Amino acid sequence: MPPIPPPTAFAPLVLLAAALYAARVPGRRPKIVPRLSEAAAILAFALAFAGVLRLIAGGVAHVAAGPFVLQLDAISASLALLVGFIGWVVMRYARSYLDGEAREGAFHALMLATLAAVMTLVQSGSLAVLTLAFIAVGLGLRKLLLFYPDRPEAQRAAAKFTLVWGMGDAALVLAAALLWTAFGTGDIAALSQAAQHGLPVSAEIAVALLVVAAGLKTAAFPLHGWLTEVMEAPTPVSALLHAGIINGGGVLLIRLAEVVQQSPGAMAALILLGGFTALFGAAVMLTQSAVKTALAWSTIAQMGFMLLQCGLGLWALALLHVIAHAFYKAHAFLGSGDAVHAVAEVHRPGPVAAPGFGAVGKSFGLALILYAGVAAVFELIGGPHSPQALALGAILIFGVAYLVAQGLADAAPRALTKRTALASLGAALAYFSFHLIAGALWGAHLPAPPVPGALEWALILLALVSFGVVAVAQALFPLWAHHPSTAGLRVHLANGLYLNALLDRLIGGLKTAPTP
């Protein structure tokens, strides 16, 4: 008797059924479609929650039909629960946001179909399902980006997204073919087991292609420009993209972590690509005046940081980052309108106070001392002690010290010292505690960080120095950004160093006619 499929396997079917019904009434105020869409999203969330209960009661489960495999384990159950909850919130918001639109029913159909593809993606147990789900997500999102097909900005954004996402799909298809050739299977669990004995040349090439695919799908430097131009789509689309779909590259790496980690070159590439993207995105974000554009650059920086975590081998922490970022960005985009009104109502003329070098130095020095003390305590009680984990924590502390120095630039020295100590202590305790929690939840399904060699140590030190320098520069941003000698640099950063314009020229201005 075949095993009973886990409840999460039915969630995509529920969403697809509702999408097919919505497609029958694509116009304005399509009867019960908005409420049906929300109900389908709630049911998908309930099935994901039931999957978690099934996992607790009965362990890992598979559903296989030839090369197509769905897998229920701690990773897929957590991600399915996340997608179900975010999907429900977005569809509930869309009920009011899209009310009265000319193509309201069509929007609900596209959103539900795209959600079904994302729900399938996070449950992928084989390369076939993983690849097809990525392709389906791309097709659905392109249609959503062209919801207002007559807008030139929407056409440009959709064309760029199609190009970059399609390149990622092509890289993933080639990687899947090479892994099948190397190991004779497309089952992800079997691939993970086989990779423990080393990677043949074809598999090394496949892993390199996986890194390329992940970078393209997370809007990593230098082909990040499409993510900053998708605001022409309705706000629920932006929320779904930034809270869920953009994490797809990270999910790809995490699901194939055992295979990727067998390639030191791929891990080094992730550190370099992720670290630079994080620094670049954070620097450009500071120069943006529009709320949604700043959020888009924030997403680019966060995705770079997630790739850095993967490159360091901190897979459980990267998964926790995916989940936390999804909640944060969904709330940020859906509440962006209220944020704009709140800022407009607060009249605070004049420049932001600039911290002095002494305040910055005190903030960073005290933060690092407290972080080292907390790290030593967790070392004694058996907490995370890999060099990669300690380095990542130090990078996070740089960010805390920057925020404190920036926020208390004009505070008295005693207040600055007190706030720095409290914030740094809290951040260090939270970091190591979350590290332990993530390890307990997903550590058994993910490899431990590799023992660093000479190359890894060099990259770790490079990351520490780079993030430290940029954090100091950010803390002093009000001091140098408006200085005549750096005013030009601020303009260049505000335009993302014109890489997006170069991409426009490279592909001929993107005059492609939209598909209605």
SVG drawing of the C-alpha trace seen along z (x, -y; Angstrom):
<svg xmlns="http://www.w3.org/2000/svg" viewBox="-21 -73 68 75">
<polyline fill="none" stroke="black" stroke-width="0.4" points="0.0,0.0 1.6,-3.4 2.2,-5.8 -0.3,-8.6 1.0,-11.9 1.8,-14.6 -0.8,-17.4 1.6,-19.9 1.5,-18.1 -2.1,-19.1 -1.5,-22.8 -0.5,-23.6 -3.5,-21.7 -5.9,-23.8 -4.3,-27.0 -4.3,-25.9 -8.0,-24.9 -8.9,-28.4 -6.7,-30.0 -8.6,-28.1 -11.9,-29.3 -10.7,-32.9 -9.4,-32.7 -13.0,-32.1 -14.1,-35.6 -11.1,-37.8 -12.9,-41.2 -13.9,-43.7 -15.4,-42.6 -15.6,-38.9 -18.3,-37.7 -16.8,-35.5 -13.3,-35.3 -11.5,-37.6 -13.0,-35.7 -12.3,-32.4 -8.7,-33.4 -8.3,-34.3 -10.0,-31.1 -7.7,-29.0 -4.6,-30.7 -5.9,-30.1 -6.5,-26.4 -2.9,-26.1 -1.6,-27.6 -3.6,-25.1 -2.3,-22.2 1.3,-23.5 0.6,-23.6 -0.8,-20.1 2.4,-19.0 4.4,-20.3 2.3,-18.2 2.7,-15.2 6.4,-15.7 6.5,-15.8 4.3,-12.7 5.8,-10.6 9.1,-11.9 10.3,-12.6 7.9,-11.7 8.3,-11.5 5.9,-11.5 7.4,-10.2 6.1,-9.7 9.1,-8.8 11.6,-11.7 9.1,-14.0 9.5,-13.9 8.0,-16.1 9.7,-15.9 8.5,-16.7 11.3,-17.3 12.1,-20.1 13.4,-22.4 10.5,-22.0 7.9,-22.0 9.3,-25.3 9.4,-26.9 5.9,-25.7 4.5,-27.1 6.2,-30.4 4.9,-30.5 1.4,-29.6 1.3,-32.4 2.8,-35.1 0.5,-34.0 -2.6,-34.3 -1.5,-37.8 -0.8,-39.0 -4.1,-37.6 -6.0,-39.2 -4.4,-42.5 -5.1,-42.1 -8.8,-41.8 -9.0,-45.4 -6.1,-46.7 -7.4,-45.4 -11.1,-46.0 -12.6,-47.6 -9.6,-47.0 -10.5,-46.2 -8.6,-42.8 -9.3,-42.0 -10.2,-38.3 -7.2,-37.8 -4.9,-39.2 -6.2,-36.7 -5.8,-33.8 -2.1,-34.8 -1.3,-35.3 -2.8,-32.0 -1.0,-30.1 2.3,-31.8 1.8,-30.9 1.1,-27.3 4.5,-27.2 6.3,-28.7 4.7,-26.1 5.8,-23.4 9.3,-24.8 9.9,-24.7 8.7,-21.1 11.0,-19.9 12.6,-16.6 14.1,-16.2 15.9,-18.3 13.0,-17.8 10.4,-19.3 12.9,-22.0 13.6,-23.1 10.0,-23.0 8.9,-25.0 11.5,-27.7 10.3,-28.0 6.7,-28.2 7.4,-30.9 9.2,-32.9 6.3,-32.6 3.7,-33.6 5.8,-36.6 6.3,-37.9 2.6,-38.0 2.1,-39.8 4.8,-42.4 2.8,-43.1 -0.5,-43.5 -0.5,-47.0 0.8,-46.0 0.6,-49.5 3.1,-51.1 6.6,-51.3 8.2,-50.9 6.3,-47.7 7.4,-46.4 11.0,-47.2 10.9,-45.6 9.2,-42.5 11.7,-42.2 14.7,-42.5 13.2,-40.0 12.6,-37.5 16.1,-37.8 17.8,-37.4 15.4,-34.8 15.6,-32.9 19.4,-32.9 19.1,-31.4 16.7,-28.8 19.1,-27.8 21.9,-27.5 19.8,-25.3 18.7,-23.1 22.4,-22.5 23.3,-21.9 20.6,-19.3 21.6,-17.5 25.3,-17.4 24.4,-16.2 22.2,-13.5 25.1,-12.5 27.6,-12.5 25.5,-10.5 22.8,-8.9 20.0,-10.3 18.0,-13.5 16.7,-12.7 18.1,-15.5 18.5,-13.2 20.4,-10.6 22.5,-13.4 23.4,-14.7 24.5,-11.2 26.5,-10.6 28.3,-13.9 29.9,-13.0 32.4,-10.8 33.6,-13.8 32.6,-15.5 33.7,-14.5 34.5,-17.2 31.0,-17.4 29.5,-17.8 32.0,-20.6 30.8,-22.4 27.2,-21.7 27.9,-23.3 29.4,-26.4 26.2,-26.6 24.1,-26.3 26.0,-29.3 25.3,-31.3 21.6,-30.4 21.3,-31.3 23.1,-34.7 20.8,-35.5 17.6,-34.6 18.6,-36.6 19.3,-39.8 23.0,-39.6 25.6,-42.1 25.9,-43.0 22.5,-41.9 20.5,-43.3 18.8,-46.1 15.6,-44.4 14.6,-44.2 14.7,-47.9 12.2,-48.4 9.4,-46.1 7.4,-48.7 5.1,-49.2 3.3,-46.0 0.6,-46.2 1.9,-46.3 0.9,-42.7 3.2,-41.5 6.1,-43.5 5.4,-42.0 5.2,-38.4 8.4,-39.0 10.5,-40.5 9.1,-38.4 9.1,-35.0 10.2,-34.6 13.5,-36.5 14.6,-33.9 14.4,-31.2 18.1,-31.3 18.9,-30.8 16.4,-27.9 18.2,-26.3 21.5,-26.5 20.2,-25.3 18.3,-22.4 21.5,-21.3 23.9,-22.3 25.7,-19.0 26.5,-19.1 27.5,-22.8 29.7,-22.5 31.9,-19.8 33.3,-22.5 35.6,-25.0 35.7,-27.2 31.9,-27.5 31.9,-28.4 34.6,-31.0 32.6,-32.5 29.5,-32.7 31.5,-34.6 32.8,-37.1 29.6,-37.5 27.4,-37.7 29.7,-40.0 30.2,-42.5 26.4,-42.5 25.6,-43.1 28.0,-46.0 27.0,-47.5 23.3,-47.2 23.6,-48.7 25.7,-51.7 23.2,-52.5 20.2,-52.1 21.4,-55.0 21.2,-57.4 17.6,-56.6 14.7,-59.0 11.8,-56.8 10.5,-54.3 10.0,-51.4 13.2,-51.9 15.1,-51.9 13.3,-48.7 14.4,-47.2 18.0,-48.0 17.6,-46.7 16.5,-43.4 19.5,-43.3 21.8,-43.8 19.9,-41.2 20.1,-38.6 23.8,-39.3 24.2,-38.7 22.3,-35.4 24.7,-34.3 27.6,-35.2 26.1,-33.0 25.8,-30.1 29.4,-30.6 30.5,-30.4 28.7,-27.1 26.2,-28.6 23.3,-26.9 20.9,-26.8 21.5,-30.4 20.9,-31.2 17.5,-29.4 16.6,-31.4 17.6,-34.6 15.3,-33.6 12.3,-33.2 13.0,-36.4 13.6,-38.5 10.3,-37.2 8.3,-38.4 10.2,-41.8 9.8,-42.5 6.1,-41.5 5.3,-43.9 7.6,-46.6 6.0,-46.6 2.4,-46.1 2.9,-49.0 4.9,-51.2 2.0,-53.6 1.4,-54.2 5.2,-54.8 5.1,-57.5 2.2,-59.2 3.9,-58.9 7.1,-60.5 5.2,-63.3 3.4,-64.2 6.6,-64.5 8.3,-67.8 11.9,-67.6 13.8,-70.2 17.6,-70.4 20.3,-67.9 20.7,-64.7 23.3,-65.1 26.7,-63.7 28.6,-61.6 32.2,-62.5 35.1,-60.1 35.4,-59.7 31.7,-58.6 32.1,-56.1 35.3,-54.7 33.8,-54.3 30.7,-52.6 32.7,-50.1 35.3,-49.3 32.8,-48.7 30.5,-46.6 33.4,-44.3 34.6,-43.9 31.1,-42.9 30.6,-40.6 33.9,-38.8 32.8,-38.4 29.4,-36.9 31.1,-34.6 33.5,-33.3 30.5,-32.5 28.7,-30.6 31.9,-28.8 32.1,-27.5 28.4,-26.2 28.9,-24.5 27.5,-27.2 28.5,-27.8 32.3,-28.0 33.2,-27.7 35.4,-30.6 32.7,-31.3 30.0,-31.8 32.2,-34.0 33.1,-36.1 29.5,-36.5 28.6,-37.6 31.3,-40.2 29.9,-41.6 26.5,-41.9 27.9,-43.7 29.5,-46.2 26.0,-46.9 24.7,-47.4 27.5,-49.8 26.9,-51.8 23.2,-52.1 24.0,-53.2 26.6,-55.7 24.3,-57.1 21.2,-57.3 23.0,-58.9 25.3,-61.2 24.3,-64.2 23.8,-62.3 26.0,-62.8 28.9,-60.4 27.4,-58.5 24.1,-57.9 26.0,-56.8 28.1,-54.4 25.1,-53.0 23.0,-52.5 26.0,-51.0 26.6,-48.5 22.9,-47.4 22.4,-47.1 25.6,-45.2 25.0,-42.9 21.4,-42.2 22.5,-41.7 25.3,-39.2 23.0,-37.2 20.3,-37.1 22.8,-36.1 24.2,-33.1 20.8,-32.1 19.3,-32.2 22.3,-30.2 21.5,-27.5 17.8,-27.5 18.5,-27.2 20.9,-24.4 18.3,-22.6 15.6,-23.0 17.5,-22.2 21.0,-21.3 20.4,-17.5 19.4,-18.1 22.2,-20.4 26.0,-20.0 28.2,-21.6 30.5,-24.5 33.7,-23.2 37.0,-23.5 38.6,-26.6 41.8,-26.3 44.1,-29.1 41.7,-30.4 38.7,-30.4 40.7,-32.2 41.7,-34.9 38.1,-35.4 36.9,-35.5 39.4,-38.2 38.6,-40.1 34.9,-40.0 35.6,-41.3 37.7,-44.1 35.4,-45.1 32.3,-45.1 34.1,-47.0 35.3,-49.7 31.9,-50.1 30.1,-50.2 32.4,-53.1 31.7,-54.9 28.0,-54.4 28.2,-55.8 29.9,-58.8 27.6,-59.1 26.0,-62.5 29.5,-63.9 31.0,-62.9 28.0,-62.5 27.3,-66.2 31.0,-67.3 31.9,-68.9 34.6,-66.3 32.2,-63.4 29.0,-64.9 29.7,-63.3 30.2,-59.9 26.8,-60.2 25.1,-60.9 26.8,-57.9 25.8,-55.7 22.2,-57.0 22.2,-55.7 23.6,-52.3 26.8,-53.2 24.8,-53.1 25.0,-49.3 21.3,-49.2 21.7,-51.7 24.5,-49.6 22.2,-46.5 19.6,-48.5 22.1,-49.4 23.5,-45.9 20.2,-44.3 19.1,-47.1 16.8,-49.1 14.3,-46.3 11.8,-47.3 10.1,-43.9 6.3,-44.1 4.5,-42.9 2.3,-39.8 -1.1,-40.8"/>
</svg>
